[in-house]
Amino acid sequence: MKVVVIGGTGRIGRRLVRKLDQLGATAIAAAPSRGVDALTGAGVAEALAGAEILVDVSNAPSLDGATALQYFEAAGRNLLDAGREAGIRNHIVLSIVGVDRLLDQHYFQAKKRQEELVRASGVPFTILRSTQFFEFIAAVVQDGTEGEIPISPALAQPIAAADVAETLAELALGEAAGQTLELAGPERFRLDDVATEIATAFEDGRRIVADVHARYFGAELQETSLLPGPNARIGSLRFEDWLRDCLKVQSCAEQAGPGPSVEHPGGIPTHPQAASPMLPTK
């Protein structure tokens, strides 16, 4: 089975390609650096020739509303048109838990538009909305330069990138769900508490400051904005186990790579993934 992963060189994409290979699929990592540009459409038809499954873990190159909307509109249409021509039997998109509750911010409007295009396309599809990645929260902490790092204290059920990739692989090898699914980690935390645990584990001298006005992709969060519904799939890796694995390599962010970091255009702009979408910013 040939599976094409758009954004396949980023945080989630490369893990997904590796997992699919282990499961016996023929996984193609599609990205601009490999001649496949979803935004312009260059190389997309060629990459999808003979493919059965398309998994889109790409992202816009900027959080700017106009740029994000342009990316998701153009890339979405290019991928759907090429997928329809190729006879794709499951078009899978990685999206964000809580997107419906954050539509006052343009980036989330753009992500919602991406979902709408897929639903209306007539192409068999599955939309997987994921919660924040542990790796991305770690990247915010480790890459910060200020003495204090403001992060929203909103509740979340963050998840390991490996669990996201594993779930996407499972979906890719199954039938199209024709609906939106949710995926979350096994434990509920406040975002600032997760960031504090990471900073403490790495003996980082900077202070995490809980700030209810800290922005998440430009949106101000309510306490439950990021929580999944009761029917969400649940990942297996607990935070303490993930953090212990990170300490072995001395960098949680480095272990994961960029994103939900997908390759640009296909990743969080400041970390060119890979999910899938997960930065609290001031």
matplotlib code that plots the C-alpha trace (Angstrom):
import matplotlib.pyplot as plt

x = [0.0, 1.4, 0.8, 1.8, 2.5, 2.3, 4.7, 6.5, 9.9, 8.5, 7.9, 4.9, 5.5, 8.9, 7.6, 4.6, 6.7, 8.9, 5.9, 4.2, 7.4, 7.5, 4.0, 4.8, 3.4, 5.2, 5.4, 6.4, 7.6, 6.3, 7.7, 8.9, 12.5, 11.6, 9.9, 6.3, 4.8, 1.1, 0.8, 1.6, 0.7, 4.1, 4.9, 1.7, 0.1, 3.4, 3.7, 0.1, 0.4, -0.5, -1.2, -4.2, -3.9, -2.9, -2.1, -1.8, 0.2, 1.4, 0.8, 0.8, 4.1, 2.7, 0.0, -1.2, -4.8, -4.6, -1.4, -2.9, -6.2, -4.3, -2.2, -5.1, -7.3, -4.7, -3.0, -6.3, -7.8, -4.5, -4.3, -8.0, -8.0, -4.9, -6.2, -9.5, -7.7, -5.4, -8.4, -7.3, -9.5, -8.8, -7.7, -6.5, -6.0, -4.4, -6.1, -6.5, -8.8, -10.8, -10.7, -14.5, -14.1, -11.3, -12.8, -12.3, -8.7, -7.9, -5.5, -8.2, -10.7, -8.2, -7.8, -11.6, -11.7, -9.3, -11.6, -14.6, -12.9, -12.2, -15.8, -17.3, -15.0, -16.7, -13.4, -13.4, -11.8, -10.8, -10.1, -8.0, -8.0, -5.1, -4.4, -1.0, 2.2, 4.5, 7.4, 6.0, 5.5, 9.1, 10.2, 8.5, 10.3, 13.8, 13.8, 12.6, 15.1, 13.2, 13.7, 10.0, 8.0, 4.2, 2.0, -1.7, -3.0, -5.8, -6.5, -5.2, -4.5, -1.2, 0.1, 3.4, 4.2, 4.8, 1.2, -0.1, 2.0, 0.9, -2.7, -2.4, -0.7, -3.6, -6.1, -4.1, -4.2, -8.0, -11.1, -12.0, -14.0, -16.0, -16.0, -13.9, -12.1, -10.2, -7.0, -5.6, -3.1, -4.0, -3.7, -5.1, -2.8, -2.6, -0.4, 1.8, 2.3, 3.6, 6.0, 7.1, 7.8, 9.9, 11.9, 12.5, 13.6, 16.3, 17.3, 16.3, 16.6, 13.8, 10.4, 7.1, 4.4, 0.8, -0.9, -4.6, -3.9, -1.1, -2.0, -2.4, -2.1, -3.3, -6.4, -7.0, -8.0, -10.8, -10.1, -11.6, -10.9, -8.4, -10.1, -11.3, -14.8, -15.7, -15.2, -11.7, -9.1, -6.5, -2.7, -0.7, 2.4, 2.2, 3.9, 6.4, 7.5, 7.8, 9.9, 12.1, 12.8, 13.6, 16.1, 18.1, 18.8, 19.0, 16.5, 12.8, 12.5, 15.5, 14.2, 11.1, 12.2, 10.4, 6.7, 3.8, 6.7, 6.0, 8.3, 7.5, 5.0, 3.9, 4.8, 4.4, 6.2, 8.6, 9.6, 9.5, 4.3, 3.8, 0.7, -0.5, -0.7, 0.2, 1.8, 0.8, 2.3, 2.2]
y = [0.0, 3.4, 6.2, 9.8, 12.0, 15.7, 17.4, 14.2, 15.6, 17.4, 16.4, 14.2, 13.4, 11.7, 9.7, 8.7, 7.6, 5.5, 3.9, 3.1, 1.6, -0.6, -1.8, -2.8, 0.2, 2.1, 5.6, 8.6, 11.7, 14.5, 18.1, 21.1, 20.0, 16.7, 18.3, 18.2, 21.6, 21.4, 25.2, 25.5, 22.0, 21.3, 17.6, 16.6, 14.6, 12.7, 11.9, 10.6, 8.4, 4.9, 5.9, 4.8, 7.0, 10.7, 12.0, 15.8, 16.9, 20.1, 23.6, 27.2, 29.1, 31.9, 32.4, 35.5, 35.0, 35.9, 33.8, 30.8, 31.0, 31.2, 28.2, 25.9, 27.0, 26.5, 23.4, 21.9, 22.2, 21.0, 17.9, 17.1, 17.6, 15.4, 12.9, 12.6, 12.0, 9.4, 7.6, 8.2, 6.1, 8.0, 11.6, 12.2, 15.6, 16.4, 19.3, 20.8, 19.9, 23.0, 24.7, 25.3, 27.2, 29.5, 30.9, 34.5, 34.1, 34.0, 31.0, 28.8, 30.1, 28.9, 25.5, 25.2, 26.1, 23.3, 20.8, 22.2, 21.7, 18.1, 17.4, 18.9, 17.3, 14.0, 12.3, 9.6, 11.3, 11.2, 14.3, 13.8, 16.6, 16.4, 18.1, 19.9, 17.9, 17.6, 18.3, 21.6, 22.8, 21.8, 23.8, 26.9, 26.5, 25.6, 28.1, 31.0, 33.8, 35.8, 35.4, 34.8, 32.8, 33.6, 30.6, 30.1, 28.1, 26.6, 22.9, 20.5, 16.9, 17.1, 14.1, 12.6, 13.1, 9.4, 8.6, 11.0, 9.4, 5.9, 6.9, 8.4, 5.2, 3.2, 5.4, 5.2, 1.4, 1.4, 2.6, 6.3, 7.3, 10.0, 12.1, 14.1, 12.1, 13.5, 12.4, 13.4, 12.4, 10.1, 12.9, 16.4, 19.2, 23.0, 24.2, 26.2, 23.3, 21.1, 23.9, 24.3, 20.5, 20.6, 23.7, 22.1, 18.8, 20.5, 22.9, 25.9, 29.0, 30.9, 31.1, 30.0, 32.5, 31.5, 34.3, 34.0, 36.6, 34.6, 33.9, 30.6, 31.2, 34.7, 33.5, 34.1, 30.8, 29.9, 27.2, 24.4, 25.7, 23.0, 19.9, 17.1, 15.6, 12.4, 10.2, 11.1, 8.5, 8.4, 8.0, 5.7, 7.6, 9.4, 12.7, 11.4, 8.6, 11.0, 13.4, 10.6, 9.6, 13.2, 13.5, 10.6, 12.7, 16.0, 17.8, 17.2, 19.6, 18.2, 14.7, 15.6, 17.9, 20.9, 21.6, 20.0, 20.7, 19.9, 21.3, 24.8, 25.3, 22.6, 23.3, 25.8, 28.9, 29.3, 25.6, 24.6, 20.2, 19.1, 19.6, 20.0, 23.3, 23.9, 27.1, 29.3, 32.7, 36.1]
z = [0.0, -1.0, 1.5, 0.7, 3.8, 3.0, 5.4, 5.7, 6.8, 9.9, 13.5, 13.0, 9.3, 9.7, 12.7, 10.7, 7.6, 9.9, 11.6, 8.2, 6.9, 10.0, 9.3, 5.8, 3.9, 1.2, 2.8, 0.8, 2.6, 0.5, 1.1, -0.9, -0.3, -2.1, -5.0, -3.7, -2.9, -1.8, -1.9, -5.6, -6.6, -8.0, -7.9, -6.1, -8.9, -9.5, -5.8, -5.6, -8.7, -7.5, -4.0, -2.0, 1.1, 1.6, 5.0, 5.3, 8.4, 6.7, 8.1, 7.0, 6.9, 9.1, 11.8, 9.9, 9.0, 5.4, 4.8, 6.7, 4.8, 1.5, 2.3, 3.5, 0.6, -2.1, -0.6, 0.3, -3.2, -4.8, -2.7, -3.0, -6.8, -7.2, -4.7, -6.6, -9.8, -8.2, -6.7, -3.1, -0.8, 2.5, 2.7, 6.3, 7.8, 11.1, 12.8, 16.3, 19.3, 20.2, 16.8, 16.9, 20.2, 18.9, 15.7, 16.8, 15.7, 12.0, 12.1, 13.6, 11.0, 8.4, 9.9, 10.1, 6.4, 5.6, 7.4, 5.5, 2.1, 2.9, 4.2, 1.1, -1.4, -2.0, -1.4, 1.4, 4.4, 8.1, 10.2, 13.3, 15.8, 18.3, 21.5, 22.2, 21.8, 24.8, 22.4, 21.4, 24.9, 25.6, 22.5, 23.9, 27.2, 25.8, 23.0, 25.1, 25.9, 28.5, 32.3, 32.6, 30.1, 30.2, 29.4, 29.7, 32.7, 30.6, 31.0, 28.4, 27.7, 25.9, 24.0, 22.8, 19.1, 18.9, 19.9, 17.2, 14.5, 15.7, 15.6, 12.1, 10.9, 12.3, 10.5, 7.3, 7.2, 7.9, 6.1, 5.8, 8.9, 7.1, 10.3, 12.7, 15.5, 18.5, 20.1, 23.5, 26.1, 29.0, 31.7, 32.2, 33.2, 33.1, 30.3, 32.6, 35.0, 32.1, 31.1, 34.8, 35.1, 31.9, 33.0, 36.4, 34.9, 32.8, 35.6, 33.6, 35.7, 34.0, 35.6, 34.0, 34.7, 34.6, 32.5, 31.6, 28.8, 27.2, 23.6, 21.9, 18.1, 18.9, 20.8, 24.5, 26.1, 28.4, 31.0, 28.9, 25.3, 24.6, 26.1, 24.0, 24.1, 25.9, 22.9, 22.2, 21.5, 24.3, 23.7, 25.9, 26.9, 30.2, 30.8, 33.4, 31.1, 28.1, 30.2, 31.5, 27.9, 27.0, 29.9, 28.4, 25.3, 27.2, 25.0, 24.7, 21.8, 20.0, 20.3, 18.6, 15.8, 14.6, 15.1, 15.3, 13.0, 9.6, 7.0, 5.8, 4.4, 6.7, 10.3, 13.0, 11.6, 14.5, 14.4, 10.8, 13.0, 13.2, 14.9, 14.7, 16.1, 19.6, 20.8, 23.7, 23.0, 24.6]

ax = plt.figure().add_subplot(projection="3d")
ax.plot(x, y, z, "-o")
ax.set_aspect("equal")
plt.show()
